[in-house]
């Protein structure tokens, strides 16, 4: 019921000609959920608008591990929720003192999972982004994701300049390497 109310609100905005509001679906676990969501969205006519964008959060391990199955269904972009994805991949709660010391977004399995999501998005020609604390705190995560082809990063305001400079340097090296191959 709440989702339908949200869609009605978005439809009202679109009917008034405002085309800069899109939809990002959180916590998708299985491909059939995305199919069902797209059917509901379609009933509102959103999929008839070429400029309408449907994005999906990737914060559940099943979604990350089956990412290509989701992308085949058809979406315009993904956003990695690094906080939830890390907690669920590692089976820890970062807010629980008994296990929070195990929470680390730099863990190999977390980085490899995020890189695989970005590479799949690139393969399917859709946008990929990350939200959460990881890109603000850990340059190695930014480097891995930029090298994989991520299209945008969400960072804290105090990390904007250093992240911008880091992305520039990483992309410069990528392009130089490509130019040297030619």
BAGUTOR-400166 format. One record per residue: x, y, z of N, C-alpha, C, O, CB in turn. Coordinates in Angstrom, 3 decimals. Glycine has a CB too. Layout:
       nX       nY       nZ      caX      caY      caZ       cX       cY       cZ       oX       oY       oZ      cbX      cbY      cbZ
        X        Y        Z        X        Y        Z        X        Y        Z        X        Y        Z        X        Y        Z
...
This chain:
       nX       nY       nZ      caX      caY      caZ       cX       cY       cZ       oX       oY       oZ      cbX      cbY      cbZ
    0.822   -1.206    0.000    0.000    0.000    0.000    0.859    1.261    0.000    0.562    2.226   -0.704   -0.931    0.003    1.208
    1.933    1.242    0.800    2.815    2.408    0.864    3.514    2.616   -0.475    3.648    3.748   -0.940    3.855    2.244    1.993
    3.961    1.520   -1.097    4.624    1.617   -2.397    3.677    2.224   -3.434    4.093    3.056   -4.240    5.111    0.225   -2.863
    2.415    1.814   -3.419    1.445    2.369   -4.360    1.245    3.860   -4.134    1.110    4.621   -5.092    0.110    1.641   -4.239
    1.225    4.284   -2.874    1.119    5.724   -2.575    2.329    6.484   -3.112    2.193    7.576   -3.664    0.988    5.954   -1.052
    3.508    5.897   -2.947    4.721    6.531   -3.475    4.658    6.646   -4.991    5.029    7.677   -5.551    5.969    5.738   -3.059
    4.192    5.601   -5.656    4.080    5.636   -7.114    3.049    6.663   -7.576    3.242    7.332   -8.591    3.710    4.255   -7.646
    1.956    6.784   -6.826    0.954    7.808   -7.161    1.557    9.206   -7.048    1.278   10.077   -7.873   -0.282    7.685   -6.236
    2.378    9.416   -6.032    3.032   10.725   -5.865    3.985   11.003   -7.028    4.012   12.114   -7.559    3.802   10.782   -4.521
    4.760   10.004   -7.419    5.677   10.177   -8.551    4.885   10.416   -9.834    5.261   11.262  -10.645    6.598    8.936   -8.707
    3.786    9.674  -10.023    2.950    9.850  -11.216    2.401   11.271  -11.284    2.346   11.871  -12.357    1.789    8.834  -11.222
    2.001   11.799  -10.147    1.479   13.171  -10.103    2.537   14.176  -10.555    2.233   15.124  -11.280    0.999   13.518   -8.682
    3.746   13.968  -10.133    4.849   14.854  -10.526    5.127   14.726  -12.019    5.320   15.728  -12.708    6.126   14.530   -9.718
    5.145   13.496  -12.514    5.415   13.271  -13.942    4.286   13.849  -14.800    4.545   14.390  -15.875    5.585   11.756  -14.231
    3.043   13.740  -14.339    1.908   14.286  -15.095    2.000   15.805  -15.215    1.479   16.386  -16.167    0.583   13.895  -14.426
    2.650   16.439  -14.269    2.845   17.891  -14.331    4.039   18.286  -15.190    4.356   19.469  -15.317    3.023   18.449  -12.935
    4.701   17.292  -15.778    5.793   17.573  -16.692    7.179   17.570  -16.083    8.161   17.835  -16.777    5.566   18.859  -17.312
    7.275   17.276  -14.797    8.588   17.214  -14.166    9.176   15.832  -14.401    8.597   14.824  -13.995    8.499   17.530  -12.645
   10.323   15.792  -15.054   10.885   14.512  -15.481   12.210   14.177  -14.808   12.968   13.347  -15.308   11.073   14.516  -16.965
   12.491   14.810  -13.689   13.773   14.563  -13.032   13.637   13.723  -11.761   14.558   13.684  -10.945   14.435   15.879  -12.699
   12.516   13.062  -11.590   12.351   12.162  -10.452   12.245   10.747  -10.983   11.427   10.449  -11.853   11.098   12.538   -9.600
   13.089    9.883  -10.441   13.135    8.503  -10.888   12.946    7.594   -9.685   12.628    8.069   -8.595   14.468    8.194  -11.616
   13.132    6.323   -9.864   12.832    5.370   -8.810   14.007    4.436   -8.571   14.552    3.857   -9.510   11.586    4.569   -9.156
   14.395    4.292   -7.301   15.417    3.323   -6.923   14.790    2.358   -5.911   14.280    2.765   -4.867   16.696    4.034   -6.327
   14.846    1.079   -6.253   14.230    0.047   -5.421   15.272   -0.523   -4.462   16.308   -1.020   -4.903   13.617   -1.080   -6.298
   15.010   -0.455   -3.153   15.974   -1.007   -2.185   15.697   -2.473   -1.870   14.600   -2.983   -2.099   15.946   -0.194   -0.893
   16.695   -3.118   -1.351   16.595   -4.431   -0.712   15.946   -5.502   -1.584   15.137   -6.293   -1.098   15.822   -4.306    0.557
   16.292   -5.531   -2.852   15.776   -6.569   -3.740   16.601   -7.832   -3.501   17.832   -7.796   -3.515   15.834   -6.122   -5.252
   15.912   -8.934   -3.286   16.600  -10.179   -2.934   16.620  -11.185   -4.072   17.620  -11.873   -4.279   15.947  -10.803   -1.730
   15.520  -11.275   -4.812   15.389  -12.298   -5.841   14.849  -11.691   -7.135   14.080  -10.731   -7.092   14.471  -13.432   -5.358
   15.239  -12.236   -8.273   14.800  -11.662   -9.546   13.280  -11.535   -9.696   12.808  -10.561  -10.281   15.328  -12.494  -10.665
   12.508  -12.492   -9.182   11.058  -12.401   -9.343   10.496  -11.150   -8.661    9.468  -10.618   -9.077   10.385  -13.655   -8.777
   11.187  -10.681   -7.598   10.724   -9.454   -6.942   10.847   -8.263   -7.888    9.950   -7.424   -7.958   11.527   -9.193   -5.649
   11.957   -8.194   -8.611   12.143   -7.106   -9.561   11.120   -7.198  -10.690   10.605   -6.175  -11.140   13.569   -7.128  -10.129
   10.825   -8.397  -11.145    9.804   -8.573  -12.181    8.454   -8.063  -11.676    7.754   -7.345  -12.389    9.697  -10.065  -12.601
    8.093   -8.431  -10.455    6.819   -7.986   -9.873    6.791   -6.467   -9.718    5.772   -5.827   -9.977    6.586   -8.660   -8.506
    7.908   -5.902   -9.297    7.994   -4.449   -9.135    7.823   -3.756  -10.479    7.120   -2.750  -10.580    9.339   -4.048   -8.497
    8.464   -4.295  -11.509    8.340   -3.697  -12.843    6.900   -3.778  -13.362    6.438   -2.874  -14.058    9.294   -4.396  -13.827
    6.203   -4.846  -13.028    4.795   -4.955  -13.432    3.956   -3.881  -12.763    3.092   -3.277  -13.400    4.239   -6.345  -13.089
    4.202   -3.642  -11.490    3.469   -2.592  -10.771    3.798   -1.225  -11.360    2.902   -0.415  -11.601    3.807   -2.622   -9.258
    5.070   -0.973  -11.588    5.501    0.306  -12.156    4.893    0.500  -13.542    4.466    1.601  -13.892    7.044    0.379  -12.232
    4.856   -0.564  -14.318    4.287   -0.507  -15.660    2.814   -0.124  -15.616    2.337    0.600  -16.490    4.459   -1.849  -16.368
    2.090   -0.602  -14.608    0.664   -0.279  -14.498    0.433    1.212  -14.267   -0.664    1.717  -14.506    0.031   -1.079  -13.363
    1.458    1.911  -13.808    1.376    3.359  -13.637    1.828    4.105  -14.895    1.744    5.331  -14.958    2.220    3.794  -12.443
    2.306    3.363  -15.890    2.710    3.965  -17.151    4.123    4.507  -17.193    4.526    5.089  -18.200    1.793    5.042  -17.478
    4.884    4.332  -16.127    6.240    4.894  -16.092    7.136    4.325  -17.188    7.956    5.041  -17.763    6.873    4.637  -14.737
    6.977    3.048  -17.469    7.859    2.412  -18.444    7.561    2.874  -19.871    8.314    2.561  -20.793    7.729    0.898  -18.353
    6.465    3.618  -20.056    6.150    4.200  -21.366    6.943    5.473  -21.632    7.030    5.928  -22.772    4.661    4.497  -21.463
    7.517    6.041  -20.590    8.312    7.260  -20.741    9.766    6.873  -20.982   10.386    6.259  -20.114    8.183    8.178  -19.482
   10.324    7.216  -22.140   11.722    6.838  -22.396   12.698    7.478  -21.415   13.779    6.938  -21.179   12.108    7.222  -23.808
   12.328    8.628  -20.840   13.249    9.302  -19.927   13.150    8.814  -18.481   13.945    9.220  -17.633   12.997   10.777  -19.967
   12.173    7.940  -18.196   12.034    7.402  -16.845   13.149    6.397  -16.570   13.451    5.549  -17.409   10.649    6.741  -16.657
   13.753    6.499  -15.397   14.849    5.610  -15.014   14.453    4.780  -13.795   13.896    5.290  -12.824   16.131    6.420  -14.719
   14.756    3.492  -13.877   14.539    2.571  -12.765   15.892    2.056  -12.306   16.632    1.435  -13.069   13.596    1.392  -13.174
   16.198    2.321  -11.060   17.465    1.890  -10.472   17.180    0.874   -9.366   16.062    0.771   -8.861   18.269    3.108   -9.914
   18.218    0.136   -9.009   18.076   -0.875   -7.967   19.275   -0.788   -7.022   20.420   -0.666   -7.458   17.957   -2.302   -8.586
   18.995   -0.852   -5.745   20.064   -0.952   -4.753   20.601   -2.385   -4.761   19.852   -3.347   -4.931   19.552   -0.549   -3.325
   21.898   -2.499   -4.574   22.522   -3.814   -4.407   23.134   -3.805   -3.011   24.238   -3.307   -2.791   23.617   -4.118   -5.540
   22.379   -4.370   -2.085   22.809   -4.373   -0.696   22.599   -5.730   -0.034   22.966   -5.928    1.124   22.068   -3.307    0.075
   22.015   -6.650   -0.768   21.759   -7.996   -0.277   22.677   -8.955   -1.042   22.751   -8.874   -2.268   20.242   -8.392   -0.449
   23.372   -9.849   -0.356   24.297  -10.746   -1.057   23.682  -11.509   -2.228   24.331  -11.667   -3.262   24.856  -11.726   -0.088
   22.447  -11.985   -2.089   21.837  -12.732   -3.197   21.721  -11.856   -4.438   21.921  -12.332   -5.555   20.446  -13.263   -2.794
   21.407  -10.604   -4.252   21.320   -9.668   -5.371   22.692   -9.465   -6.003   22.824   -9.486   -7.226   20.742   -8.319   -4.906
   23.693   -9.274   -5.187   25.048   -9.061   -5.697   25.567  -10.299   -6.427   26.226  -10.182   -7.460   25.995   -8.693   -4.549
   25.273  -11.473   -5.895   25.786  -12.706   -6.483   25.037  -13.107   -7.748   25.582  -13.813   -8.596   25.711  -13.823   -5.475
   23.792  -12.660   -7.877   22.996  -12.960   -9.077   22.783  -11.711   -9.924   21.782  -11.609  -10.633   21.639  -13.561   -8.685
   23.703  -10.773   -9.859   23.488   -9.465  -10.463   23.104   -9.548  -11.937   22.229   -8.804  -12.379   24.726   -8.629  -10.312
   23.727  -10.420  -12.698   23.404  -10.492  -14.126   21.963  -10.947  -14.356   21.336  -10.527  -15.329   24.370  -11.442  -14.837
   21.437  -11.787  -13.490   20.029  -12.188  -13.611   19.109  -10.980  -13.458   18.107  -10.862  -14.163   19.677  -13.258  -12.556
   19.454  -10.088  -12.537   18.670   -8.870  -12.345   18.820   -7.932  -13.545   17.844   -7.340  -14.006   19.099   -8.155  -11.052
   20.035   -7.805  -14.036   20.283   -6.880  -15.134   19.595   -7.338  -16.416   19.202   -6.504  -17.232   21.780   -6.732  -15.370
   19.445   -8.628  -16.604   18.738   -9.152  -17.772   17.257   -8.772  -17.744   16.629   -8.668  -18.797   18.887  -10.674  -17.841
   16.702   -8.567  -16.572   15.301   -8.167  -16.438   15.117   -6.740  -16.948   14.062   -6.382  -17.473   14.834   -8.279  -14.963
   16.159   -5.940  -16.785   16.127   -4.590  -17.323   15.953   -3.504  -16.285   14.861   -3.291  -15.758   15.044   -4.484  -18.307
   17.049   -2.821  -15.998   17.039   -1.633  -15.151   18.049   -0.652  -15.743   18.845   -1.010  -16.611   17.382   -1.984  -13.645
   18.003    0.570  -15.266   18.864    1.621  -15.813   20.146    1.826  -15.022   21.077    2.466  -15.510   18.109    2.912  -15.867
   20.207    1.297  -13.822   21.410    1.468  -13.027   21.303    0.766  -11.690   20.222    0.380  -11.246   21.694    2.930  -12.817
   22.465    0.613  -11.059   22.535   -0.002   -9.736   23.326    0.917   -8.803   24.200    1.667   -9.235   23.190   -1.419   -9.810
   22.999    0.837   -7.538   23.756    1.543   -6.519   24.079    0.547   -5.415   23.186   -0.063   -4.827   22.967    2.777   -5.965
   25.361    0.395   -5.146   25.810   -0.537   -4.114   25.644    0.125   -2.755   26.183    1.204   -2.511   27.292   -0.969   -4.346
   24.908   -0.515   -1.890   24.776   -0.055   -0.503   25.856   -0.739    0.318   25.650   -1.833    0.843   23.345   -0.360    0.078
   27.005   -0.090    0.424   28.176   -0.759    1.008   27.991   -1.129    2.476   28.524   -2.148    2.916   29.388    0.125    0.871
   27.262   -0.345    3.235   27.099   -0.658    4.659   26.342   -1.973    4.856   26.829   -2.879    5.532   26.361    0.485    5.376
   25.148   -2.072    4.261   24.344   -3.285    4.423   25.006   -4.481    3.755   25.013   -5.578    4.312   22.945   -3.078    3.848
   25.566   -4.275    2.558   26.202   -5.387    1.861   27.356   -5.956    2.688   27.513   -7.174    2.779   26.707   -4.934    0.481
   28.152   -5.089    3.283   29.267   -5.545    4.119   28.757   -6.325    5.328   29.271   -7.398    5.643   30.118   -4.349    4.583
   27.750   -5.785    5.998   27.227   -6.477    7.182   26.702   -7.857    6.833   26.935   -8.822    7.561   26.121   -5.655    7.834
   25.985   -7.949    5.703   25.389   -9.241    5.358   26.413  -10.222    4.790   26.324  -11.422    5.046   24.266   -9.042    4.358
   27.372   -9.729    4.030   28.413  -10.635    3.521   29.257  -11.206    4.647   29.653  -12.371    4.612   29.313   -9.907    2.524
   29.529  -10.368    5.656   30.386  -10.812    6.759   29.595  -11.358    7.953   30.177  -11.895    8.895   31.257   -9.664    7.217
   28.263  -11.216    7.907   27.439  -11.723    9.001   27.670  -10.992   10.299   27.658  -11.600   11.369   27.694  -13.176    9.203
   27.885   -9.666   10.217   28.130   -8.879   11.421   27.240   -7.641   11.428   26.776   -7.180   10.384   29.616   -8.475   11.517
   27.016   -7.121   12.616   26.288   -5.873   12.797   27.292   -4.835   13.267   27.860   -4.963   14.352   25.099   -6.031   13.816
   27.513   -3.815   12.462   28.533   -2.822   12.820   28.161   -2.019   14.055   29.008   -1.329   14.622   28.766   -1.880   11.662
   26.907   -2.099   14.481   26.467   -1.371   15.671   26.413   -2.250   16.920   25.988   -1.792   17.981   25.107   -0.767   15.423
   26.839   -3.500   16.803   26.823   -4.425   17.928   28.261   -4.580   18.431   29.114   -5.118   17.725   26.206   -5.815   17.518
   28.521   -4.115   19.633   29.874   -4.140   20.189   30.495   -5.537   20.227   31.717   -5.667   20.167   29.855   -3.571   21.576
   29.685   -6.565   20.324   30.215   -7.926   20.419   30.862   -8.384   19.108   31.768   -9.217   19.129   29.101   -8.893   20.809
   30.407   -7.850   17.970   30.936   -8.309   16.679   31.380   -7.176   15.745   31.875   -7.441   14.650   29.894   -9.136   15.982
   31.210   -5.938   16.158   31.495   -4.815   15.256   32.959   -4.754   14.824   33.266   -4.189   13.774   31.116   -3.512   15.925
   33.853   -5.320   15.605   35.273   -5.308   15.232   35.522   -6.118   13.955   36.551   -5.936   13.305   36.130   -5.867   16.381
   34.598   -7.003   13.590   34.728   -7.805   12.372   34.251   -7.060   11.121   34.530   -7.481    9.998   33.946   -9.097   12.522
   33.538   -5.960   11.321   33.003   -5.187   10.191   34.144   -4.437    9.513   34.801   -3.602   10.135   31.893   -4.190   10.662
   34.378   -4.736    8.235   35.448   -4.068    7.499   35.133   -4.103    6.005   35.179   -5.160    5.376   36.823   -4.737    7.789
   34.821   -2.965    5.459   34.470   -2.869    4.044   35.658   -3.187    3.133   35.483   -3.397    1.933   33.943   -1.476    3.734
   36.870   -3.222    3.707   38.072   -3.550    2.932   38.312   -5.050    2.833   39.273   -5.489    2.202   39.283   -2.887    3.551
   37.440   -5.832    3.454   37.563   -7.276    3.389   37.528   -7.712    1.921   36.748   -7.192    1.124   36.433   -7.966    4.207
   38.377   -8.661    1.587   38.522   -9.115    0.200   37.183   -9.521   -0.417   36.901   -9.162   -1.560   39.493  -10.288    0.134
   36.369  -10.250    0.308   35.093  -10.711   -0.247   34.161   -9.537   -0.533   33.401   -9.572   -1.501   34.415  -11.697    0.716
   34.212   -8.510    0.291   33.365   -7.333    0.080   33.819   -6.585   -1.172   33.002   -6.259   -2.033   33.407   -6.395    1.318
   35.107   -6.316   -1.270   35.620   -5.583   -2.432   35.377   -6.372   -3.715   34.935   -5.800   -4.711   37.125   -5.288   -2.267
   35.657   -7.664   -3.710   35.446   -8.475   -4.915   33.981   -8.501   -5.317   33.663   -8.470   -6.506   35.947   -9.901   -4.694
   33.091   -8.558   -4.343   31.658   -8.561   -4.644   31.246   -7.225   -5.269   30.503   -7.203   -6.250   30.832   -8.836   -3.362
   31.722   -6.118   -4.707   31.380   -4.808   -5.260   31.955   -4.639   -6.666   31.281   -4.118   -7.554   31.895   -3.689   -4.341
   33.194   -5.075   -6.867   33.828   -4.980   -8.190   33.036   -5.793   -9.217   32.839   -5.342  -10.345   35.299   -5.477   -8.131
   32.585   -6.983   -8.831   31.797   -7.811   -9.747   30.487   -7.138  -10.136   30.055   -7.241  -11.284   31.511   -9.166   -9.117
   29.856   -6.456   -9.200   28.617   -5.730   -9.502   28.900   -4.621  -10.509   28.157   -4.454  -11.476   27.991   -5.140   -8.209
   29.964   -3.868  -10.286   30.324   -2.766  -11.191   30.658   -3.307  -12.586   30.219   -2.745  -13.590   31.529   -1.965  -10.623
   31.422   -4.380  -12.651   31.773   -4.966  -13.950   30.537   -5.463  -14.691   30.444   -5.318  -15.910   32.765   -6.117  -13.764
   29.591   -6.046  -13.964   28.351   -6.506  -14.603   27.554   -5.316  -15.137   27.026   -5.371  -16.248   27.491   -7.320  -13.603
   27.469   -4.253  -14.357   26.759   -3.057  -14.823   27.417   -2.504  -16.083   26.733   -2.115  -17.029   26.728   -1.978  -13.718
   28.729   -2.471  -16.088   29.462   -1.986  -17.264   29.184   -2.879  -18.466   28.959   -2.384  -19.570   30.981   -1.931  -16.980
   29.198   -4.180  -18.257   28.920   -5.143  -19.330   27.540   -4.904  -19.942   27.366   -5.025  -21.155   29.016   -6.584  -18.795
   26.561   -4.564  -19.101   25.192   -4.343  -19.564   24.936   -2.887  -19.983   23.830   -2.540  -20.398   24.214   -4.739  -18.471
   25.957   -2.051  -19.873   25.845   -0.669  -20.323   24.948    0.207  -19.477   24.297    1.118  -19.990   25.356   -0.649  -21.701
   24.910   -0.067  -18.169   24.094    0.754  -17.276   24.990    1.436  -16.243   26.150    1.061  -16.073   23.007   -0.105  -16.574
   24.450    2.427  -15.564   25.226    3.156  -14.569   25.390    2.323  -13.299   24.573    1.462  -12.974   24.557    4.501  -14.244
   26.480    2.620  -12.602   26.735    1.981  -11.316   27.260    3.032  -10.353   28.044    3.904  -10.726   27.741    0.800  -11.458
   26.816    2.933   -9.123   27.262    3.883   -8.106   27.398    3.155   -6.780   27.024    1.989   -6.647   26.277    5.081   -7.982
   27.934    3.860   -5.817   28.049    3.309   -4.467   27.647    4.378   -3.478   27.997    5.548   -3.631   29.490    2.800   -4.177
   26.916    3.972   -2.474   26.599    4.864   -1.365   27.006    4.135   -0.092   27.174    2.916   -0.090   25.065    5.268   -1.347
   27.156    4.861    0.945   27.648    4.276    2.191   28.955    4.929    2.564   29.402    5.860    1.895   27.822    2.748    2.066
   29.557    4.462    3.598   30.755    5.080    4.151   32.032    4.705    3.412   32.999    5.467    3.423   30.892    4.705    5.587
   32.046    3.549    2.773   33.282    3.001    2.195   34.057    3.957    1.297   35.256    4.131    1.514   32.957    1.786    1.415
   33.436    4.587    0.299   34.244    5.435   -0.589   34.793    6.687    0.096   35.776    7.265   -0.366   33.419    5.847   -1.783
   34.175    7.099    1.176   34.683    8.265    1.906   35.895    7.926    2.756   36.760    8.773    2.979   33.596    8.846    2.784
   35.958    6.697    3.226   36.994    6.311    4.175   38.177    5.558    3.578   39.284    5.627    4.112   36.392    5.484    5.225
   37.961    4.843    2.483   38.981    3.921    2.014   39.354    4.151    0.554   38.616    3.741   -0.342   38.511    2.507    2.201
   40.486    4.801    0.304   40.934    5.040   -1.074   41.071    3.761   -1.898   40.831    3.783   -3.105   42.256    5.763   -1.059
   41.452    2.645   -1.270   41.623    1.413   -2.032   40.302    0.915   -2.600   40.285    0.279   -3.654   42.247    0.340   -1.160
   39.203    1.192   -1.922   37.893    0.816   -2.448   37.554    1.684   -3.649   37.079    1.185   -4.669   36.803    0.946   -1.360
   37.799    2.988   -3.526   37.569    3.897   -4.652   38.397    3.439   -5.851   37.888    3.362   -6.969   37.926    5.365   -4.266
   39.662    3.140   -5.617   40.535    2.723   -6.710   40.019    1.446   -7.379   39.967    1.372   -8.607   41.961    2.507   -6.194
   39.644    0.461   -6.600   39.138   -0.801   -7.169   37.875   -0.571   -7.985   37.720   -1.147   -9.063   38.856   -1.821   -6.054
   36.978    0.256   -7.489   35.711    0.474   -8.180   35.880    1.337   -9.426   35.223    1.086  -10.436   34.711    1.120   -7.241
   36.742    2.341   -9.376   36.998    3.164  -10.561   37.661    2.317  -11.639   37.296    2.412  -12.811   37.886    4.388  -10.207
   38.615    1.504  -11.266   39.256    0.617  -12.237   38.256   -0.356  -12.855   38.403   -0.740  -14.015   40.393   -0.158  -11.574
   37.250   -0.753  -12.096   36.228   -1.673  -12.605   35.223   -0.964  -13.509   34.515   -1.610  -14.282   35.496   -2.338  -11.444
   35.161    0.377  -13.412   34.275    1.135  -14.295   33.072    1.784  -13.636   32.105    2.112  -14.323   33.796    0.256  -15.350
   33.103    1.979  -12.327   31.971    2.619  -11.645   31.724    4.000  -12.251   32.666    4.688  -12.643   32.237    2.733  -10.112
   30.461    4.398  -12.324   30.131    5.671  -12.966   29.928    6.821  -11.987   29.994    7.983  -12.387   28.897    5.509  -13.790
   29.681    6.523  -10.709   29.583    7.612   -9.733   29.832    7.089   -8.323   29.606    5.920   -8.010   28.202    8.290   -9.813
   30.305    8.002   -7.494   30.600    7.699   -6.094   29.865    8.697   -5.219   29.809    9.885   -5.539   32.134    7.738   -5.814
   29.312    8.232   -4.138   28.706    9.113   -3.160   29.654    9.170   -1.964   29.967    8.141   -1.366   27.268    8.620   -2.745
   30.109   10.373   -1.618   31.051   10.515   -0.516   30.596   11.620    0.429   29.777   12.465    0.068   32.463   10.809   -1.044
   31.131   11.601    1.628   30.874   12.667    2.588   31.478   13.965    2.072   32.425   13.946    1.286   31.449   12.311    3.983
   30.943   15.059    2.501   31.385   16.366    2.005   32.878   16.605    2.252   33.551   17.235    1.436   30.572   17.474    2.664
   33.390   16.104    3.374   34.814   16.311    3.671   35.730   15.456    2.792   36.945   15.654    2.791   35.085   16.003    5.134
   35.159   14.513    2.048   35.968   13.639    1.195   35.849   13.986   -0.293   36.473   13.329   -1.126   35.563   12.195    1.411
   35.068   14.995   -0.632   34.807   15.301   -2.041   36.083   15.641   -2.796   36.358   15.034   -3.831   33.825   16.454   -2.153
   36.858   16.582   -2.314   38.039   17.034   -3.075   39.090   15.940   -3.221   39.612   15.720   -4.314   38.665   18.247   -2.399
   39.401   15.256   -2.126   40.434   14.216   -2.243   39.953   13.060   -3.118   40.746   12.452   -3.836   40.830   13.692   -0.850
   38.653   12.755   -3.059   38.121   11.684   -3.898   38.121   12.111   -5.361   38.457   11.316   -6.238   36.695   11.298   -3.450
   37.752   13.341   -5.629   37.771   13.856   -7.003   39.185   13.778   -7.590   39.370   13.344   -8.727   37.255   15.317   -7.041
   40.166   14.199   -6.811   41.561   14.142   -7.272   42.010   12.700   -7.488   42.700   12.395   -8.461   42.492   14.834   -6.259
   41.615   11.817   -6.576   41.990   10.415   -6.688   41.375    9.800   -7.948   42.058    9.084   -8.681   41.546    9.636   -5.435
   40.093   10.072   -8.204   39.433    9.531   -9.389   40.115   10.051  -10.650   40.328    9.300  -11.602   37.933    9.899   -9.395
   40.453   11.332  -10.652   41.149   11.906  -11.807   42.460   11.159  -12.076   42.743   10.791  -13.215   41.429   13.409  -11.576
   43.245   10.940  -11.041   44.541   10.260  -11.206   44.367    8.810  -11.657   45.113    8.330  -12.510   45.332   10.300   -9.891
   43.400    8.125  -11.094   43.159    6.727  -11.481   42.732    6.665  -12.944   43.249    5.853  -13.711   42.075    6.076  -10.572
   41.784    7.526  -13.332   41.312    7.524  -14.722   42.405    7.974  -15.689   42.487    7.475  -16.811   40.087    8.431  -14.866
   43.232    8.904  -15.262   44.344    9.352  -16.110   45.286    8.181  -16.401   45.720    7.989  -17.537   45.119   10.516  -15.429
   45.593    7.407  -15.366   46.469    6.243  -15.545   45.814    5.195  -16.450   46.493    4.574  -17.268   46.815    5.618  -14.179
   44.527    5.001  -16.310   43.812    4.043  -17.166   43.910    4.475  -18.627   44.212    3.663  -19.501   42.323    3.923  -16.736
   43.652    5.757  -18.887   43.690    6.251  -20.261   45.113    6.240  -20.843   45.303    5.948  -22.024   43.119    7.664  -20.318
   46.100    6.557  -20.010   47.490    6.494  -20.485   47.866    5.066  -20.860   48.522    4.826  -21.874   48.457    7.030  -19.409
   47.441    4.125  -20.027   47.720    2.712  -20.293   47.050    2.279  -21.605   47.645    1.551  -22.400   47.227    1.825  -19.113
   45.816    2.729  -21.823   45.103    2.401  -23.049   45.792    3.046  -24.266   45.904    2.422  -25.321   43.632    2.864  -22.951
   46.243    4.274  -24.112   46.901    4.981  -25.209   48.221    4.314  -25.581   48.579    4.266  -26.757   47.140    6.444  -24.832
   48.939    3.806  -24.600   50.213    3.134  -24.849   50.019    1.803  -25.569   50.931    1.337  -26.252   50.951    2.909  -23.537
   48.857    1.188  -25.428   48.562   -0.069  -26.103   48.278    0.156  -27.594   48.483   -0.732  -28.421   47.368   -0.760  -25.434
   47.801    1.367  -27.915   47.411    1.667  -29.305   48.575    1.836  -30.220   48.392    2.090  -31.410   46.582    2.897  -29.359
